[in-house]
């Protein structure tokens, strides 16, 4: 028998494995080895209010294909700010209202999740 400590999702388990030559290996798992460490706090995202009051967020998960606006550029509602690539389609992310681009928070090639802050407007 061999003893191992395995960590799954931050919880450590003591595991005993019996060696066998038949191809099937019975495994016995004990209770968690130690009290799990606190999960690390997620990284704080920059506040949009610091750069601009209007948030432009990703509507779908994907990859940033192109950044079409630049900081300081005036945009109208419906103007494309960023183009995301998702499921082999190019999806424009547009300005929700008229304003000036205060920040661009992503770069070409960045992976984004739905709801991630892409840019902010004033």
HELIX and SHEET records of a PDB file:
HELIX    1   1 UNK A   48  UNK A   51  1                                   4    
SHEET    1   A 3 UNK A   2  UNK A   8  0                                        
SHEET    2   A 3 UNK A  11  UNK A  17 -1                                        
SHEET    3   A 3 UNK A  27  UNK A  32 -1                                        
SHEET    1   B 4 UNK A  54  UNK A  57  0                                        
SHEET    2   B 4 UNK A 117  UNK A 121 -1                                        
SHEET    3   B 4 UNK A  99  UNK A 104 -1                                        
SHEET    4   B 4 UNK A  74  UNK A  75 -1                                        
SHEET    1   C 4 UNK A  89  UNK A  94  0                                        
SHEET    2   C 4 UNK A  80  UNK A  86 -1                                        
SHEET    3   C 4 UNK A  62  UNK A  67 -1                                        
SHEET    4   C 4 UNK A 111  UNK A 112 -1                                        
END                                                                             
